[in-house]
Amino acid sequence: MAANRSSSNADRKARIEEMRRAERARERRNRILTITLSTAVVVGLVGFGGYLLKQENDKKERTEAAAKAPIKGEKSWDAKKLGRNHVAKPVSYPMKPPVGGDHHRAWLNCDRNVYKVPVPEVHAVHSLEHGAVWVTYSDKAPAGDVKKLEEKVGKTSYSFISPVKDQAGAVMLSAWGKQITVDGADDPRVDAFFGKYVQGTQTPEPGAACTGGVGAEGVPGAGAKQ
């Protein structure tokens, strides 16, 4: 009888030990699986992070390349030779519209401003110095193109538009030291010019104000957005 109890106890202990071994084996497998999955996740995240970093670097390189590439038909002036003095007298500019030179101490409001009448050049040039793009059109420009350009300016800070009757092209875009004549509002060079020169690297005073200046009449508040 005692021998049977002893055998039963031994069997029970053996089963318990076997269950413990099985549990320890499961725990080891689970740890290995967890480590493997964690490693895979980390590797995946590192790989994805590297992919995103490469994409960002590629985008930056494309942007820098685009900034350096000239726009077809673009005219340039040596920025160092363009005067930047503040004057209180009229200035005779060698180009129409002007792209730089001495100018009035007050800038033209250029925060999405749509002017229906000609603006004073001496104030507009100051706005170009602050990094604005100036869209101009003659009476030869189709009304539909003018409307589209006004809408674009109305959505773009550091830009303004006004009529210039005696300019050479029907539609022209100017920035400090830069100018281009385009075929119309849908010309892809319009977007290229905006993208490159609104607060672009040509800007002598990047970040300077485009509000709080003067309007079309050369006095504060005139020529507000219309």
ROBARO-84051 format. One record per residue (C-alpha): residue number from 1; y, z, x. Coordinates in Angstrom, 1 decimal, padded with zeros to 4 digits. Layout:
  resi       y       z       x
   NUM       Y       Z       X
...
END
This chain:
  resi       y       z       x
     1   000.0   000.0   000.0
     2   002.4   001.0   002.8
     3   001.4  -002.2   004.6
     4   002.4  -004.3   001.5
     5   005.8  -002.6   001.3
     6   006.4  -003.2   004.9
     7   005.5  -006.8   004.6
     8   007.8  -007.1   001.5
     9   010.7  -005.6   003.4
    10   010.1  -007.9   006.3
    11   010.1  -010.9   004.0
    12   013.3  -009.7   002.3
    13   015.0  -009.2   005.7
    14   013.9  -012.6   006.8
    15   015.3  -014.2   003.6
    16   018.6  -012.4   004.0
    17   018.8  -013.5   007.7
    18   018.0  -017.0   006.7
    19   020.8  -016.9   004.1
    20   023.2  -015.5   006.6
    21   022.3  -018.3   009.1
    22   022.8  -020.9   006.4
    23   026.2  -019.4   005.5
    24   027.2  -019.3   009.1
    25   026.1  -023.0   009.4
    26   028.2  -023.9   006.4
    27   031.2  -022.1   007.8
    28   030.9  -023.9   011.1
    29   030.6  -027.3   009.3
    30   033.6  -026.4   007.1
    31   035.6  -025.5   010.2
    32   034.7  -028.7   012.0
    33   035.5  -030.7   008.9
    34   038.9  -028.9   008.5
    35   039.7  -029.4   012.2
    36   038.7  -033.1   012.0
    37   040.8  -033.7   008.9
    38   043.8  -031.8   010.3
    39   043.6  -033.8   013.5
    40   043.4  -037.1   011.5
    41   046.4  -036.0   009.4
    42   048.4  -035.1   012.5
    43   047.5  -038.4   014.3
    44   048.4  -040.3   011.1
    45   051.7  -038.5   010.8
    46   052.5  -039.1   014.5
    47   051.5  -042.8   014.1
    48   053.6  -043.1   010.9
    49   056.5  -041.4   012.6
    50   056.2  -043.7   015.5
    51   056.2  -046.7   013.1
    52   059.3  -045.4   011.3
    53   061.0  -044.9   014.7
    54   060.1  -048.4   015.8
    55   061.4  -049.8   012.5
    56   064.7  -047.9   012.9
    57   065.1  -049.0   016.5
    58   064.4  -052.6   015.5
    59   067.0  -052.4   012.7
    60   069.5  -050.9   015.2
    61   068.8  -053.7   017.7
    62   069.2  -056.4   015.0
    63   072.5  -054.8   013.8
    64   073.8  -054.6   017.4
    65   072.8  -058.2   018.0
    66   074.5  -059.3   014.8
    67   077.6  -057.4   015.8
    68   077.8  -059.3   019.1
    69   076.9  -062.7   017.7
    70   080.0  -064.8   016.8
    71   080.4  -066.0   013.2
    72   080.5  -069.8   012.9
    73   084.1  -071.0   012.9
    74   085.6  -067.7   013.8
    75   088.8  -067.6   015.9
    76   089.5  -064.7   018.2
    77   092.5  -063.4   020.0
    78   092.6  -061.1   023.1
    79   093.1  -057.7   021.5
    80   094.8  -056.4   024.7
    81   097.5  -059.0   024.3
    82   098.3  -058.2   020.7
    83   101.3  -055.9   020.5
    84   100.8  -052.5   018.9
    85   104.4  -051.2   018.9
    86   106.0  -049.8   015.8
    87   109.1  -051.7   014.9
    88   111.6  -051.6   012.1
    89   112.6  -055.2   012.2
    90   110.9  -058.5   011.1
    91   108.2  -059.8   013.4
    92   107.4  -063.5   013.9
    93   103.7  -063.8   014.3
    94   102.1  -066.8   016.0
    95   099.2  -067.1   013.4
    96   099.2  -067.2   009.6
    97   098.1  -064.7   008.3
    98   098.7  -062.5   011.4
    99   095.7  -060.8   013.0
   100   097.6  -058.3   015.1
   101   100.8  -057.6   016.9
   102   103.8  -055.3   016.6
   103   104.1  -053.8   013.1
   104   105.9  -051.4   010.9
   105   105.0  -047.7   011.3
   106   103.8  -047.6   007.6
   107   100.5  -049.3   006.8
   108   099.7  -051.2   003.7
   109   097.3  -049.4   001.3
   110   094.0  -051.0   002.0
   111   091.4  -049.0   000.2
   112   089.9  -051.6  -002.2
   113   093.4  -052.8  -003.0
   114   093.9  -056.0  -005.0
   115   097.4  -057.4  -004.7
   116   098.5  -060.2  -007.0
   117   101.7  -060.9  -005.0
   118   102.3  -061.6  -001.3
   119   102.4  -058.4   000.8
   120   104.7  -057.6   003.8
   121   102.9  -058.8   007.0
   122   104.3  -056.0   009.1
   123   102.6  -053.5   006.9
   124   099.4  -055.5   006.5
   125   099.0  -055.9   010.3
   126   099.1  -052.1   010.6
   127   096.2  -051.9   008.1
   128   094.2  -054.3   010.4
   129   094.8  -051.9   013.2
   130   093.1  -049.2   011.1
   131   090.0  -051.4   010.7
   132   090.7  -053.2   007.4
   133   089.7  -056.7   006.5
   134   092.4  -058.8   004.8
   135   091.3  -061.5   002.4
   136   093.9  -064.1   001.7
   137   094.0  -067.2  -000.5
   138   096.4  -070.1  -001.2
   139   097.1  -071.8  -004.5
   140   094.4  -074.3  -003.6
   141   091.7  -071.6  -004.0
   142   089.6  -071.9  -007.2
   143   090.3  -069.1  -009.7
   144   086.6  -068.3  -009.9
   145   086.5  -067.7  -006.1
   146   089.6  -065.5  -006.2
   147   088.0  -063.4  -008.9
   148   084.8  -063.0  -007.0
   149   086.7  -062.0  -003.8
   150   088.8  -059.5  -005.7
   151   085.6  -058.0  -007.1
   152   084.2  -057.7  -003.6
   153   087.3  -056.1  -002.2
   154   087.3  -053.8  -005.3
   155   084.0  -052.4  -004.0
   156   084.8  -052.2  -000.3
   157   086.9  -049.5   001.3
   158   089.1  -050.7   004.2
   159   089.7  -054.1   002.6
   160   092.5  -055.7   000.6
   161   093.3  -059.1  -000.8
   162   096.6  -060.9  -001.5
   163   097.9  -064.5  -001.9
   164   099.4  -066.3   001.1
   165   100.8  -069.6  -000.2
   166   101.4  -071.4   003.1
   167   098.2  -070.5   005.0
   168   096.1  -073.4   006.4
   169   092.9  -072.7   004.5
   170   092.3  -072.1   000.8
   171   090.4  -068.8   001.6
   172   090.8  -066.9   004.9
   173   089.6  -063.6   006.2
   174   091.4  -061.6   008.9
   175   090.7  -058.5   011.0
   176   092.4  -057.3   014.1
   177   092.1  -060.2   016.6
   178   089.7  -062.1   014.3
   179   090.1  -064.7   011.6
   180   087.9  -067.2   009.8
   181   088.4  -069.9   007.1
   182   085.6  -070.1   004.6
   183   084.5  -072.6   002.0
   184   084.7  -070.1  -000.9
   185   083.6  -066.8  -002.2
   186   079.9  -067.7  -002.0
   187   080.1  -068.7   001.7
   188   077.6  -066.4   003.5
   189   080.2  -065.9   006.2
   190   082.2  -063.7   003.8
   191   079.6  -061.0   003.8
   192   079.0  -061.5   007.6
   193   082.7  -061.0   008.3
   194   082.9  -057.9   006.1
   195   079.8  -056.4   007.6
   196   081.0  -057.0   011.2
   197   084.7  -056.2   011.0
   198   085.3  -053.5   008.3
   199   085.8  -050.6   010.7
   200   084.2  -052.8   013.3
   201   084.2  -052.5   017.1
   202   087.4  -054.5   017.3
   203   089.3  -051.7   015.5
   204   092.0  -050.2   017.7
   205   092.3  -047.0   015.5
   206   088.9  -046.5   013.7
   207   088.9  -044.0   011.0
   208   092.7  -044.0   010.5
   209   093.9  -043.8   007.0
   210   093.9  -046.7   004.5
   211   095.6  -044.8   001.7
   212   098.9  -043.0   001.5
   213   100.7  -046.0   002.9
   214   102.9  -048.6   001.1
   215   102.3  -051.2  -001.5
   216   103.3  -054.8  -001.9
   217   107.0  -054.0  -002.1
   218   106.9  -052.0   001.1
   219   107.4  -048.7  -000.6
   220   105.0  -045.9  -001.4
   221   103.0  -046.4  -004.6
   222   103.8  -050.1  -005.1
   223   101.1  -052.7  -005.3
   224   098.4  -050.3  -006.4
   225   094.9  -051.6  -007.3
   226   095.1  -053.9  -010.2
END
